[in-house]
Amino acid sequence: MDFITAFRRERRYIYLTTALGILACVCVLYAVREFAWYSLLIGLLAAGLFAAMVLVIRDHRDQTPEPDLSGTPEDLIHRLFDRYARRSLIWLLVVWLLVLSVVLGVVHLSFYYSALEILGNLSTAALRLLIGAFFLVVNLRKLRLLQRWWQPEKWGMLRREYRFILITGGVFLLLAIGLCYGFERIFVLDISAFFLALFAIWIVIYSFTRLNRCTYSTRNHARAVLAVVLSVSLLLGAYKFLSRDLWLTQPYINTIPYLYEGENEISYDEATGVYTMTKADRSDFRILQLTDIHLGGSALCFDKDLKALQAIYALLEATRPDLVVVTGDLSYPVGLSSFSFNNTAPVQQFAAFMRNTGIPWAFTYGNHDTESYAATDTSGLQALYQSLSWDTSHTLLYPYVQPDVYGRNNQLIEIRRADGRLNQAIFLIDSNAYTGEGFNKYDYIHDDQVEWYRQQILRLNQEARETVPSLVFFHIPLQEYQTAYDLYEQGSDEVRYYFGVKGHEVGASEHPSSLFEAAKELGSTTGMFCGHNHLNNYSIEYEGIRLTYGMSIDYLATPGIARMTEQRGGTLITVHDDGSSEISQVPLNSLEQP
């Protein structure tokens, strides 16, 4: 077999087996992070396939004669060696830069998070590291293949360069770790970013001074290396900058006065995670639904964040609610739109804003709050909400324990009369985010969540010895929102229209949820409230249940929405002492703006 044919064949094996090995690592990493047995199974299968491929290739090599190099030009082999030598050195340098990024990230997070939370936060960084490792391993294996077939005299020099990079990088890494642990808490700027920039500069210097020491060609490729390193450094730097906490709205938040006028007593059951709000008298209980606030938290969307908070303050001042329910998408960590990947700063800013008003508030997750590319994952965001909750703020009603069902947050808030009887059960149910079956394939409320809702209603009914009144809040609409509106457009008497418009397609999941049927069967829930589609704000009663889209706040996410006004506002639910309720829109343009 001639050299070219044999090399191309071996190159295919190299790509395949390396990809399988990296896939196994990715699956195991994901399984450890999510405790997902199916991902671990896929990882083990990939690892088994990888091992089988290695054995097959080894056996094949033993039976296949070495290629004939007699007719192969030496210049061709020199060019191949130079190509993979340079690439392996470049990728080794890049991988060291990624390793430094990951390790310094662990050092920084170790001051604030547990080991499991650190693992979740670094999963994206680890994936970048594995991608870099793929290209490094591929080029190293190609070099080993050339070395096995042909003994280049430059091979010894190349190995010395590998050792030089590994030793230099290791010393730099240990020095950076030591200085980070020693001085992290006294530096105003991010010390890890400083070391990453310093190492990137060293890579550039190395590429100009030592890159060609072990190659046959004297052609300088330092500019290409410089371009690669600058690109990687800019991407890492941009992501790190866009993931920073920016508190540009804080001066405005500091001016927010105390607004709460309620005298309701609030208690928390540590065993069940249920908050109870007991009214002081027989007056109405006012709930203000806010949805799709979409705070970006970056310098480039500061003006829109400020407008969103000013709009919310105007709504709070006008309605003076006893409880605010935010139905998802409080933050918007979508880099190209908000110029931020940070999903914690908006939460902290809004919590500070609400703490100043003194008004109790609760929250359901939306699809954007825990985007996969956001700086903080679901577990980190849950920990943040709990740290800002009732024990700390005395305004946020976020549970410290969760029911053992699907979703990020499913909770019950009980509104009780002064004599202790239940006035209204408020369910906040996670409609989840994405199914993972394709781009923007929205998730739904799963069957075990519906069963939890059912059991809570039955328990409350049994305690009260009657059917209790309840309201349900979530982010992504049920399919029944579309069904009801279609019937309305057809002029059907099966629905009753109250108010609002449909300015956008109903963004329900393709998977049907059993929540509506369960609610209809139980006869407890009189109203359901969602967000998600910012231009929809209609309210329609269908089969005895009122389906309401909340008016959105969004100034940022939907293109051109900052200039729109008709859809922006809140939804006020007034719960009377007999358990009945009234729902009305509070358009922002109907209020006097500051």
C-alpha positions in Angstrom: 0.0 0.0 0.0 1.4 3.4 -0.9 1.9 6.1 1.8 -0.9 8.5 0.8 -3.6 5.8 0.8 -2.4 4.4 4.1 -2.2 7.8 5.8 -5.7 8.8 4.6 -7.1 5.5 6.0 -5.4 5.9 9.3 -6.5 9.6 9.5 -10.2 8.5 9.3 -9.6 6.1 12.2 -8.0 8.8 14.2 -10.9 11.3 13.8 -13.5 8.6 14.6 -11.9 7.1 17.7 -10.9 10.5 19.1 -14.5 11.8 18.6 -15.9 8.7 20.4 -13.5 9.3 23.3 -14.5 13.0 23.6 -18.2 12.1 23.3 -17.8 9.6 26.2 -16.2 12.3 28.3 -19.0 14.8 27.5 -21.7 12.3 28.4 -20.1 11.3 31.6 -19.6 15.0 32.5 -23.3 15.7 31.8 -24.3 12.6 33.8 -22.3 13.7 36.8 -23.7 17.2 36.6 -27.4 16.2 36.1 -27.3 12.8 37.7 -28.8 11.6 34.5 -28.6 7.8 34.1 -29.4 7.9 30.4 -26.5 10.3 29.7 -24.2 8.0 31.7 -25.4 5.0 29.7 -24.7 6.8 26.4 -21.2 7.8 27.8 -20.5 4.2 28.7 -21.7 3.0 25.3 -19.5 5.6 23.6 -16.5 4.5 25.8 -17.2 0.8 25.0 -17.4 1.6 21.3 -14.2 3.6 21.6 -12.4 0.7 23.3 -13.7 -1.7 20.6 -12.5 0.6 17.8 -9.1 0.8 19.3 -8.8 -3.0 19.6 -10.1 -3.4 16.0 -7.6 -0.9 14.7 -4.7 -2.4 16.7 -5.6 -5.9 15.3 -5.9 -4.5 11.8 -2.5 -2.8 12.1 -0.9 -6.0 13.2 -2.2 -7.7 10.1 -1.5 -4.8 7.6 2.0 -4.3 6.3 3.7 -1.0 6.7 3.2 1.4 3.8 5.9 1.6 1.2 7.7 5.0 1.5 10.2 4.4 -1.3 8.3 6.4 -3.9 7.1 9.1 -1.5 8.9 12.5 -1.8 10.7 13.4 1.3 9.5 17.0 0.9 5.8 15.8 1.3 6.6 14.0 4.5 8.4 17.1 5.8 5.4 19.3 5.0 3.0 16.9 6.8 5.3 16.7 9.8 5.6 20.5 9.9 1.8 21.0 9.6 0.9 18.7 12.5 3.8 19.8 14.6 2.7 23.4 14.5 -0.9 22.5 14.9 -0.2 20.3 17.9 1.9 23.1 19.5 -0.7 25.7 18.9 -3.5 23.5 20.2 -1.5 22.6 23.3 -1.0 26.3 24.0 -4.8 26.9 23.5 -5.7 24.0 25.7 -3.4 25.4 28.4 -5.2 28.7 28.1 -8.6 26.9 28.5 -7.3 24.8 31.4 -6.1 28.1 33.1 -9.6 29.5 32.5 -11.3 26.5 34.0 -9.0 26.2 37.0 -9.1 29.9 37.9 -12.9 29.7 37.5 -13.0 26.9 40.1 -10.7 29.0 42.4 -13.1 32.0 42.1 -16.3 30.0 42.6 -14.8 28.0 45.5 -15.1 31.2 47.6 -18.9 31.2 47.1 -20.3 27.8 46.0 -20.2 24.1 46.9 -18.4 21.5 44.8 -21.6 20.4 43.1 -22.6 24.0 42.3 -19.1 24.6 40.9 -19.5 21.6 38.6 -22.7 22.9 37.2 -21.4 26.4 36.6 -18.3 25.1 34.8 -19.9 22.6 32.5 -19.8 25.0 29.6 -16.2 25.8 30.2 -15.4 22.1 30.4 -17.1 21.6 27.1 -14.9 24.2 25.5 -11.9 22.5 27.0 -12.9 19.1 25.6 -13.3 20.6 22.1 -9.8 22.0 22.3 -8.6 18.6 23.6 -10.1 17.0 20.5 -8.0 19.0 18.1 -4.9 18.6 20.2 -5.3 14.8 20.4 -6.0 14.4 16.7 -2.9 16.3 15.7 -0.7 14.4 18.3 -2.0 11.1 17.0 -1.2 12.1 13.4 2.3 13.0 14.5 2.7 9.6 16.2 1.6 7.9 13.1 4.3 9.7 11.0 6.8 8.9 13.7 5.8 5.2 13.6 6.2 5.0 9.8 9.1 7.3 9.4 11.7 8.4 12.0 12.0 12.3 11.6 15.2 13.7 13.2 13.1 16.6 14.4 11.0 14.4 16.7 13.2 14.7 19.7 13.2 18.5 19.5 9.4 18.5 19.2 9.1 16.4 22.4 11.4 18.9 24.2 9.0 21.7 23.1 6.0 19.8 24.5 7.9 19.4 27.8 8.8 23.1 27.8 5.2 24.2 27.3 3.9 21.8 29.9 6.4 22.8 32.5 6.1 26.6 31.8 2.3 26.3 31.8 2.3 24.3 35.0 4.5 26.8 36.8 2.3 29.6 35.6 -0.9 27.8 36.7 0.5 27.1 40.2 1.6 30.7 40.5 -1.8 32.0 39.4 -3.7 29.7 41.8 -1.5 30.7 44.7 -1.9 34.4 44.0 -5.7 34.1 43.4 -6.1 32.3 46.8 -3.8 34.9 48.4 -5.2 38.1 46.9 -8.6 37.3 45.3 -10.6 39.1 48.1 -8.5 42.3 48.0 -8.4 42.9 44.3 -11.1 45.2 42.8 -10.6 43.8 39.3 -11.0 40.1 38.3 -7.5 38.7 39.0 -8.2 35.6 37.0 -8.8 37.7 33.9 -5.4 39.3 34.5 -3.6 35.9 34.5 -5.5 34.8 31.4 -4.4 37.9 29.6 -0.8 37.4 30.8 -0.7 33.8 29.6 -2.1 34.8 26.2 0.7 37.4 25.9 3.2 34.6 26.7 1.7 32.4 24.0 2.2 35.2 21.4 5.8 35.7 22.5 6.4 32.0 22.3 4.9 31.8 18.8 7.3 34.5 17.6 10.4 33.0 19.3 10.2 29.2 19.5 7.4 27.9 17.2 9.7 27.0 14.3 12.5 25.4 16.4 11.3 21.9 15.6 10.1 22.1 12.0 11.9 21.7 8.7 10.4 24.8 7.2 11.7 28.2 8.4 8.6 30.0 7.3 7.2 32.0 10.3 3.6 31.2 11.2 3.5 33.5 14.3 0.9 35.8 12.7 -1.5 32.9 12.3 -0.9 31.9 15.9 -1.4 35.4 17.0 -4.8 35.5 15.2 -5.9 32.3 16.8 -4.8 33.3 20.3 -6.4 36.8 20.0 -9.6 35.2 18.8 -9.8 32.7 21.7 -8.8 35.4 24.1 -11.4 37.9 22.8 -14.1 35.2 23.0 -13.2 34.3 26.5 -12.9 37.9 27.5 -16.1 38.9 25.9 -18.0 36.0 27.6 -16.4 36.9 30.9 -17.2 40.6 30.5 -20.8 39.9 29.4 -21.2 37.6 32.5 -20.3 40.3 35.0 -22.7 41.7 37.5 -23.4 45.3 36.5 -25.5 47.4 38.9 -26.1 50.5 36.8 -29.8 50.7 37.9 -28.9 50.8 41.6 -28.9 54.6 42.0 -32.6 54.5 40.8 -33.4 51.5 43.0 -32.0 53.4 46.0 -34.7 56.1 45.5 -37.6 53.6 45.6 -39.9 54.4 48.6 -41.8 52.0 50.8 -45.2 51.3 49.2 -46.7 48.3 51.0 -50.0 49.1 52.8 -51.0 45.6 53.7 -51.3 44.3 57.3 -51.2 40.6 56.3 -49.4 38.2 58.5 -47.0 35.9 56.6 -45.7 32.6 57.8 -43.7 29.8 56.3 -44.0 26.0 56.8 -40.4 24.6 56.8 -41.6 21.1 56.2 -43.9 21.7 53.2 -42.4 24.9 51.7 -45.9 26.6 51.8 -46.2 30.3 52.6 -49.4 31.4 54.3 -50.6 35.0 54.1 -53.4 35.7 56.7 -55.5 38.7 56.1 -56.1 41.2 59.0 -59.7 41.9 58.1 -62.4 41.1 55.5 -61.0 43.5 52.9 -60.2 42.4 49.3 -56.8 40.9 48.6 -55.0 42.4 45.5 -52.6 40.3 43.4 -50.6 42.1 40.6 -49.3 39.8 37.9 -46.2 41.1 36.2 -44.6 39.1 33.3 -41.7 39.1 30.9 -39.8 41.9 32.6 -36.6 40.9 30.7 -33.9 42.8 32.6 -30.6 42.5 30.7 -28.2 43.8 33.4 -25.6 45.2 30.9 -24.4 48.7 30.2 -25.8 48.6 26.6 -29.4 47.9 27.8 -29.3 50.0 30.9 -31.8 52.5 29.5 -34.3 49.7 28.8 -33.8 48.1 32.3 -34.4 51.5 33.8 -37.6 52.0 31.9 -38.8 48.5 32.9 -38.2 49.3 36.6 -39.9 52.7 36.3 -42.9 51.1 34.6 -43.2 48.5 37.4 -43.0 51.2 40.1 -45.8 53.1 38.3 -47.9 50.0 38.4 -47.2 49.2 42.0 -47.9 52.8 43.1 -51.2 52.8 41.2 -52.5 49.4 42.4 -50.9 49.0 45.9 -51.1 45.2 45.7 -50.8 42.7 48.6 -48.8 40.3 46.5 -46.9 40.5 43.2 -46.6 37.4 41.1 -43.9 37.5 38.3 -44.7 34.8 35.8 -41.3 34.2 34.3 -38.5 35.8 32.2 -37.4 38.2 34.9 -34.0 38.2 33.3 -32.8 38.0 29.7 -29.2 36.6 29.5 -29.2 36.4 25.7 -25.8 37.9 24.7 -26.7 39.2 21.2 -29.8 40.9 22.4 -29.1 42.0 25.9 -25.3 42.1 25.6 -25.2 40.0 28.8 -25.0 36.4 29.8 -25.5 37.3 33.4 -28.8 36.0 34.9 -28.1 36.8 38.6 -27.6 40.6 38.6 -31.1 41.3 37.3 -32.5 39.0 40.0 -30.6 40.8 42.7 -31.6 44.2 41.3 -35.3 43.3 41.2 -35.1 41.8 44.7 -33.5 45.0 46.0 -36.2 47.0 44.2 -39.0 45.0 45.7 -37.4 45.0 49.1 -37.5 48.8 49.1 -41.2 48.7 48.2 -41.9 46.3 51.0 -44.4 44.4 48.8 -44.3 40.6 49.0 -43.7 38.9 45.7 -43.4 35.4 44.2 -41.9 34.1 41.0 -42.3 31.4 38.4 -39.4 30.5 36.1 -39.6 31.3 32.4 -37.7 29.8 29.5 -35.1 32.6 29.4 -34.2 32.7 33.2 -32.0 29.6 33.0 -30.7 29.6 29.4 -28.0 26.9 28.9 -25.4 29.6 28.0 -26.2 31.9 30.9 -23.5 32.5 33.5 -25.4 30.7 36.3 -27.2 27.5 35.9 -30.5 26.3 37.5 -29.0 25.2 40.8 -27.0 28.4 41.2 -30.1 30.5 40.4 -32.2 28.5 42.9 -29.6 29.1 45.6 -29.6 32.8 44.8 -33.4 33.0 45.1 -33.4 31.2 48.4 -30.6 33.5 49.7 -32.9 36.5 48.8 -36.0 34.9 50.1 -38.2 35.5 53.2 -35.6 35.0 56.0 -33.4 37.6 54.3 -35.7 40.1 52.6 -39.1 39.6 54.2 -40.6 40.3 50.7 -39.7 37.3 48.4 -41.8 34.2 49.0 -39.5 31.7 47.4 -39.6 28.2 49.1 -36.6 26.7 50.8 -37.8 23.2 50.1 -39.4 21.9 46.9 -42.0 19.1 46.2 -40.3 16.1 44.6 -41.7 16.7 41.1 -40.4 17.9 37.8 -39.5 21.6 37.4 -37.4 24.3 38.9 -40.0 25.7 41.3 -43.5 24.5 42.1 -45.1 26.1 45.1 -48.3 26.8 46.9 -49.2 30.1 48.7 -52.2 30.0 50.9 -54.3 33.2 51.3 -56.3 32.8 54.5 -59.0 34.9 56.2 -58.5 36.4 59.7 -60.3 33.4 61.2 -57.9 31.0 59.5 -60.2 29.7 56.8 -58.8 29.4 53.3 -59.6 32.4 51.1 -57.6 31.4 48.0 -54.9 28.9 47.0 -52.3 30.3 44.8 -50.3 27.8 42.7 -47.1 28.7 41.0 -46.2 25.9 38.6 -43.1 25.7 36.5 -43.9 25.3 32.8 -40.2 24.5 32.3 -38.1 25.8 29.4 -37.2 23.6 26.4 -37.6 20.0 25.6 -34.2 19.6 24.0 -35.9 18.2 20.8 -34.9 21.1 18.6 -34.4 24.9 18.6 -37.0 26.7 20.8 -39.1 23.6 21.3 -40.9 24.7 24.4 -41.5 22.4 27.4 -44.8 21.9 29.2 -46.2 21.2 32.7 -45.5 17.5 33.3 -47.8 14.8 34.6 -46.1 14.6 38.1 -46.5 18.3 38.5 -50.2 18.0 37.7 -50.5 15.2 40.2 -48.8 17.3 42.8 -51.4 20.1 42.1 -54.2 17.5 42.3 -53.1 16.2 45.7 -52.7 19.7 47.1 -56.3 20.6 46.0 -57.7 17.4 47.5 -55.8 18.0 50.7 -57.1 21.6 51.0 -60.6 20.4 50.1 -60.5 17.8 52.8 -59.3 20.3 55.4 -61.9 22.9 54.4 -64.6 20.3 53.9 -65.6 22.1 50.7 -64.1 22.8 47.3 -61.5 25.5 47.8 -61.0 28.4 45.3 -57.6 28.5 43.6 -55.7 30.4 40.9 -52.7 29.0 38.9 -49.8 31.0 37.5 -47.2 29.7 35.0 -45.1 31.1 32.1 -45.7 29.1 28.9 -49.4 29.0 27.9 -51.3 25.8 27.8 -52.6 24.6 24.4 -56.1 25.5 25.6 -55.2 29.1 25.2 -55.1 28.5 21.5 -58.2 26.4 21.5 -60.2 29.0 23.4 -59.2 31.8 21.1 -60.0 29.8 18.0 -63.5 29.2 19.3 -63.8 32.9 20.1 -62.8 33.9 16.5 -65.4 31.4 15.3 -68.1 33.1 17.3 -68.7 30.0 19.5 -70.8 30.3 22.6 -68.5 27.8 24.4 -66.2 30.7 25.4 -66.7 34.1 27.0 -64.4 36.9 25.9 -63.5 39.6 28.5 -60.7 41.8 27.2 -57.4 42.0 25.4 -55.9 41.1 22.0 -53.9 38.4 20.3 -50.9 40.1 18.8 -48.7 37.0 18.5 -49.0 33.3 17.9 -49.7 31.3 21.0 -46.3 29.9 22.0 -47.6 26.7 23.7 -45.6 23.5 23.8 -46.2 20.8 21.1 -46.7 18.4 24.1 -50.1 18.6 25.6 -50.3 19.1 29.4 -53.0 17.5 31.5 -53.2 20.5 33.8 -56.3 22.0 32.3 -58.3 18.7 32.3 -57.3 18.1 35.9 -58.3 21.6 36.9 -61.7 21.2 35.1 -62.2 17.9 36.9 -61.4 19.2 40.3 -63.5 22.3 40.0 -61.3 24.4 42.2 -59.3 26.6 39.9 -61.3 29.6 38.4 -58.4 31.3 36.7 -55.0 30.6 35.0 -52.4 33.2 34.2 -49.4 33.1 31.9 -47.0 35.2 30.0 -44.4 34.3 27.4 -46.0 35.9 24.3 -45.4 39.6 24.9 -48.1 41.0 22.5 -50.9 38.7 23.7 -53.0 40.0 26.6 -56.4 38.5 26.2 -58.6 36.9 28.8 -61.2 34.3 27.8 -63.3 31.9 29.9 -63.3 28.4 28.5 -65.1 25.4 30.1 -65.5 27.3 33.4 -61.8 28.4 33.7 -60.7 31.9 32.8 -57.5 31.9 30.8 -55.6 35.2 31.0 -52.4 36.4 29.3 -50.7 38.9 31.6 -49.7 42.3 30.1 -45.9 42.2 29.6 -43.2 44.7 30.7 -40.6 43.9 28.1 -38.6 46.7 26.6 -35.7 44.5 25.4 -36.5 41.0 24.0 -38.9 41.5 21.2 -37.6 43.6 18.3 -39.1 47.0 18.2 -41.2 46.5 21.4 -39.5 49.4 23.3 -41.5 51.8 21.0 -44.8 49.9 21.5 -47.1 50.9 24.3 -50.5 49.2 24.1 -49.3 45.8 25.3 -47.3 47.0 28.4 -48.7 46.9 31.9 -49.9 44.6 34.6 -52.9 42.4 35.4 -54.7 43.0 38.7 -56.6 40.1 40.3 -58.9 41.2 43.2 -59.8 38.4 45.5 -62.9 39.0 47.5 -63.5 37.6 51.0 -65.9 35.0 49.7 -63.2 33.6 47.4 -64.5 35.0 44.2 -62.2 37.2 42.1 -62.2 39.9 39.5 -59.5 40.4 36.8 -58.6 43.7 35.2 -55.9 45.1 33.0 -53.7 48.0 34.2 -52.2 49.4 31.0 -49.1 51.5 31.7 -50.2 54.2 29.2 -53.3 54.7 31.4 -51.1 55.9 34.3 -49.4 59.1 34.8 -45.7 58.5 34.1 -42.9 60.3 36.0 
